[in-house]
Amino acid sequence: MLTDHQLALKAPALRRRMLQLIADAGAGHTGGGLSCLDILNVLYNRVLNITPETVDSPTRDRYVQSKGHCVEALYAVMADRGYFPDSDLNTVCHYKSYYVGHPTRKIKGMEMNTGALGHGLPICIGMALAARQDSAAFRVFTLLGDGELAEGSNWEAAMAAAHYKLDNLVAILDHNTLQITGHTKDVMSNEPLDEKWRAFGWEVRSINGHDYAELTKALTTPHPGKPLIVIANTVKGKGVSFMENVGKWHHGVPSETELATALTELTALEKKLSAA
């Protein structure tokens, strides 16, 4: 298993790749991709019981990226893990490419087509119930976004998951507090999130979503008799100074100059970490 330092060293390169994909495609979700990248880094390098060789195994863990619009971060992480050649990503958002702006099952390792917000959690409840019916030991993970929680389907699903005591289900909220039209507190206030999920019958863990040790502990500690929500407090645009906590980068595409500045910052961070 990779150490915290090894994960930290990997992150700047993943962020650079993600930004390059978005710039080349001329479209994408920059801020949310950068905020959830450390979560994906931990999931795919430490937590999920799945490899490129076991994507069809009935006992593999399932991961569903409900906030599918941030698929560029997932592409970068999965290519790094060897699910598909990195060169495939040169076709992102090109005509006839499978690598479109949301996850699709046409790509090796993608469990579900997602992107219509509010669908991932209900789908995962079906998967978790099926695992129980089959006496299978795999777990089901899904990543949600802040704006997504305005979708009522999530709360219906939350009630169902608690009713069935789905302790093989883990939801992760990329809680960067911004959504496409502004701060969640202004657009559709949803706090106090921890109390709401707890009231719905879930185990709740609130952590720093950029801390590898906290993420690992939260995602791997058992939660018997209850589904788990990990509220991962993150920074939108994490890792690039002029993108952090700036709403316009929700789906902003960097100009050539902005991309060069961002890549320089991330390279400098990588060198600093390498020297530590």
C-alpha positions as CSV (number, residue, x, y, z in Angstrom):
1,M,0.0,0.0,0.0
2,L,1.3,3.5,-0.8
3,T,2.3,5.7,2.0
4,D,0.8,9.1,2.7
5,H,3.9,10.7,1.2
6,Q,3.7,8.5,-1.9
7,L,0.1,9.5,-2.3
8,A,0.9,13.2,-1.8
9,L,3.7,12.9,-4.5
10,K,1.3,11.3,-6.9
11,A,-1.4,14.0,-6.5
12,P,0.3,17.0,-8.4
13,A,0.9,14.8,-11.4
14,L,-2.7,13.6,-11.4
15,R,-3.9,17.2,-11.1
16,R,-1.7,18.3,-14.0
17,R,-3.0,15.4,-16.2
18,M,-6.6,16.4,-15.3
19,L,-6.1,20.0,-16.1
20,Q,-4.4,19.1,-19.4
21,L,-7.4,16.9,-20.4
22,I,-9.8,19.7,-19.7
23,A,-7.7,22.3,-21.6
24,D,-7.3,20.0,-24.6
25,A,-11.0,19.1,-24.7
26,G,-12.1,22.7,-24.2
27,A,-14.6,21.6,-21.6
28,G,-14.8,20.0,-18.2
29,H,-15.4,20.6,-14.5
30,T,-12.1,21.9,-13.1
31,G,-13.0,23.0,-9.6
32,G,-14.9,19.9,-8.5
33,G,-12.4,17.6,-10.2
34,L,-9.5,19.2,-8.2
35,S,-11.5,19.0,-5.0
36,C,-12.3,15.3,-5.2
37,L,-9.0,14.1,-6.6
38,D,-7.5,13.3,-3.2
39,I,-10.6,11.2,-2.4
40,L,-10.2,9.2,-5.6
41,N,-6.4,8.9,-5.1
42,V,-7.1,7.2,-1.7
43,L,-10.0,5.1,-3.0
44,Y,-8.2,3.6,-6.0
45,N,-4.8,3.2,-4.3
46,R,-5.8,2.1,-0.8
47,V,-9.5,1.3,-0.3
48,L,-11.3,-0.3,-3.2
49,N,-10.9,-4.1,-3.5
50,I,-10.6,-3.9,-7.3
51,T,-7.8,-3.9,-9.9
52,P,-7.7,-3.6,-13.7
53,E,-7.5,-7.4,-13.7
54,T,-10.6,-7.9,-11.5
55,V,-13.1,-5.5,-13.0
56,D,-15.4,-8.5,-13.9
57,S,-15.0,-10.3,-10.6
58,P,-18.3,-10.8,-8.8
59,T,-16.5,-10.1,-5.5
60,R,-15.0,-6.8,-6.5
61,D,-16.0,-3.6,-4.6
62,R,-18.2,-1.3,-6.7
63,Y,-17.5,2.4,-7.1
64,V,-20.1,4.7,-8.7
65,Q,-19.2,8.4,-9.3
66,S,-22.6,10.0,-8.8
67,K,-21.1,13.5,-9.4
68,G,-20.3,12.3,-12.9
69,H,-19.6,15.7,-14.3
70,C,-16.2,15.6,-12.6
71,V,-15.1,12.5,-14.6
72,E,-11.8,14.1,-15.7
73,A,-10.4,13.5,-12.2
74,L,-11.6,9.9,-12.4
75,Y,-10.0,9.4,-15.8
76,A,-6.6,10.6,-14.5
77,V,-6.7,8.3,-11.5
78,M,-7.9,5.2,-13.4
79,A,-5.3,5.7,-16.2
80,D,-2.6,6.0,-13.6
81,R,-3.8,2.7,-12.0
82,G,-3.7,1.0,-15.4
83,Y,-7.4,0.5,-16.2
84,F,-6.8,1.8,-19.7
85,P,-3.8,3.4,-21.6
86,D,-3.2,7.0,-20.7
87,S,-3.0,7.7,-24.4
88,D,-6.7,6.9,-24.7
89,L,-7.4,10.1,-22.8
90,N,-6.1,12.2,-25.7
91,T,-9.5,11.6,-27.3
92,V,-11.5,13.0,-24.3
93,C,-14.6,14.7,-25.7
94,H,-13.6,14.0,-29.3
95,Y,-16.1,12.7,-31.9
96,K,-16.9,9.0,-31.4
97,S,-14.6,8.7,-28.3
98,Y,-15.9,6.7,-25.4
99,Y,-14.2,9.2,-23.1
100,V,-17.0,11.7,-22.8
101,G,-17.9,14.3,-20.1
102,H,-19.5,11.7,-17.8
103,P,-18.7,8.1,-16.8
104,T,-19.9,5.5,-19.2
105,R,-19.8,1.7,-18.9
106,K,-18.1,1.5,-22.3
107,I,-14.9,2.3,-20.5
108,K,-13.1,-0.6,-18.6
109,G,-13.7,-0.3,-14.9
110,M,-16.7,2.1,-15.0
111,E,-19.6,0.5,-13.1
112,M,-22.4,2.8,-14.2
113,N,-23.3,5.6,-16.6
114,T,-23.8,8.6,-14.3
115,G,-24.1,12.3,-14.4
116,A,-27.8,13.0,-13.9
117,L,-27.5,14.2,-10.3
118,G,-29.3,12.3,-7.6
119,H,-29.1,8.9,-9.3
120,G,-25.8,7.4,-7.9
121,L,-26.9,6.8,-4.4
122,P,-30.2,5.0,-5.3
123,I,-28.3,2.8,-7.8
124,C,-25.8,1.9,-5.1
125,I,-28.5,0.9,-2.7
126,G,-29.7,-1.6,-5.3
127,M,-26.2,-2.9,-5.6
128,A,-25.8,-3.1,-1.8
129,L,-29.1,-4.9,-1.4
130,A,-28.1,-7.3,-4.2
131,A,-24.9,-8.1,-2.4
132,R,-26.8,-9.0,0.7
133,Q,-29.2,-11.2,-1.2
134,D,-26.3,-13.0,-2.7
135,S,-24.4,-13.2,0.6
136,A,-21.5,-11.4,-1.2
137,A,-18.9,-9.6,0.8
138,F,-18.2,-6.7,-1.5
139,R,-18.8,-3.0,-0.5
140,V,-20.4,-0.3,-2.6
141,F,-19.0,3.3,-2.7
142,T,-20.4,6.4,-4.3
143,L,-19.2,10.0,-4.5
144,L,-21.7,12.8,-4.2
145,G,-21.5,16.6,-4.8
146,D,-22.8,19.4,-2.7
147,G,-25.3,20.7,-5.3
148,E,-26.4,17.2,-5.9
149,L,-27.9,17.0,-2.4
150,A,-30.7,19.4,-3.6
151,E,-32.1,16.4,-5.4
152,G,-34.8,14.7,-3.3
153,S,-34.0,11.3,-4.6
154,N,-30.9,11.3,-2.4
155,W,-33.0,11.7,0.8
156,E,-35.4,9.0,-0.3
157,A,-32.4,6.8,-0.8
158,A,-30.9,7.8,2.5
159,M,-34.1,6.6,4.3
160,A,-34.1,3.3,2.4
161,A,-30.4,2.6,3.1
162,A,-30.9,3.1,6.8
163,H,-34.1,1.1,6.8
164,Y,-32.3,-1.9,5.3
165,K,-29.3,-1.3,7.6
166,L,-26.9,-1.4,4.6
167,D,-23.5,-1.5,6.3
168,N,-21.9,-2.5,3.0
169,L,-22.7,1.0,1.6
170,V,-20.4,4.0,1.8
171,A,-21.4,7.5,0.5
172,I,-18.7,10.1,0.3
173,L,-19.7,13.8,0.0
174,D,-17.1,16.1,-1.7
175,H,-18.1,19.0,0.5
176,N,-16.4,22.0,-1.0
177,T,-19.5,24.2,-0.3
178,L,-19.8,25.6,-3.8
179,Q,-22.0,24.6,-6.7
180,I,-22.6,25.8,-10.2
181,T,-24.5,28.9,-9.3
182,G,-22.8,29.9,-6.0
183,H,-22.3,28.8,-2.4
184,T,-24.7,26.1,-1.2
185,K,-25.6,28.2,1.8
186,D,-27.1,30.8,-0.6
187,V,-28.4,28.5,-3.4
188,M,-30.0,25.8,-1.3
189,S,-28.9,25.7,2.4
190,N,-28.3,22.1,3.6
191,E,-26.6,22.5,6.9
192,P,-26.2,21.0,9.4
193,L,-25.3,18.1,7.2
194,D,-23.9,15.8,9.9
195,E,-27.1,16.1,12.0
196,K,-29.3,15.5,9.0
197,W,-27.6,12.3,7.9
198,R,-27.5,11.1,11.5
199,A,-31.2,11.7,11.8
200,F,-31.7,9.6,8.7
201,G,-30.0,6.7,10.5
202,W,-26.5,6.9,9.0
203,E,-23.1,6.6,10.6
204,V,-21.5,10.0,10.0
205,R,-17.8,10.8,9.8
206,S,-16.7,14.4,9.1
207,I,-13.1,14.7,8.0
208,N,-10.5,16.7,6.0
209,G,-11.0,15.5,2.5
210,H,-7.4,16.2,1.5
211,D,-5.8,14.3,4.4
212,Y,-4.9,10.8,3.3
213,A,-4.8,9.3,6.8
214,E,-8.2,10.7,7.8
215,L,-9.7,9.5,4.5
216,T,-8.3,6.0,4.9
217,K,-9.5,5.6,8.4
218,A,-12.9,7.0,7.7
219,L,-13.4,4.7,4.7
220,T,-12.0,1.5,6.2
221,T,-13.3,1.5,9.7
222,P,-16.4,-0.8,10.0
223,H,-19.9,0.7,10.7
224,P,-22.0,-2.3,11.7
225,G,-25.7,-2.0,11.2
226,K,-25.7,1.3,9.4
227,P,-24.7,2.8,6.0
228,L,-21.8,5.3,6.2
229,I,-21.6,8.9,5.0
230,V,-18.1,10.4,5.0
231,I,-18.4,14.2,4.8
232,A,-15.1,15.1,3.2
233,N,-14.5,18.8,3.7
234,T,-12.6,19.9,0.6
235,V,-11.5,23.0,-1.2
236,K,-12.9,23.6,-4.7
237,G,-10.0,24.1,-7.1
238,K,-7.6,22.5,-4.6
239,G,-3.9,22.7,-5.5
240,V,-4.0,25.7,-7.9
241,S,-3.8,29.1,-6.0
242,F,-6.0,31.2,-8.4
243,M,-8.7,28.4,-8.7
244,E,-9.2,27.6,-5.0
245,N,-12.6,28.6,-3.7
246,V,-13.5,30.6,-6.8
247,G,-16.9,29.7,-8.2
248,K,-16.2,30.4,-11.8
249,W,-13.9,27.4,-11.9
250,H,-16.8,25.1,-11.4
251,H,-16.6,24.4,-15.1
252,G,-14.1,27.0,-16.2
253,V,-11.5,26.0,-18.8
254,P,-8.1,27.4,-18.3
255,S,-6.6,29.6,-21.0
256,E,-3.1,28.7,-22.3
257,T,-1.6,31.2,-19.9
258,E,-3.7,30.0,-16.9
259,L,-2.8,26.4,-17.7
260,A,0.9,27.2,-17.8
261,T,0.7,28.9,-14.5
262,A,-1.3,26.1,-12.9
263,L,1.1,23.4,-14.2
264,T,4.1,25.4,-12.9
265,E,2.5,25.6,-9.4
266,L,1.8,21.9,-9.3
267,T,5.3,21.0,-10.6
268,A,6.8,23.3,-7.9
269,L,4.7,21.5,-5.3
270,E,5.9,18.1,-6.6
271,K,9.5,19.1,-6.4
272,K,9.0,20.4,-2.8
273,L,7.4,17.1,-1.8
274,S,10.1,15.1,-3.5
275,A,12.8,17.0,-1.5
276,A,11.0,16.5,1.8
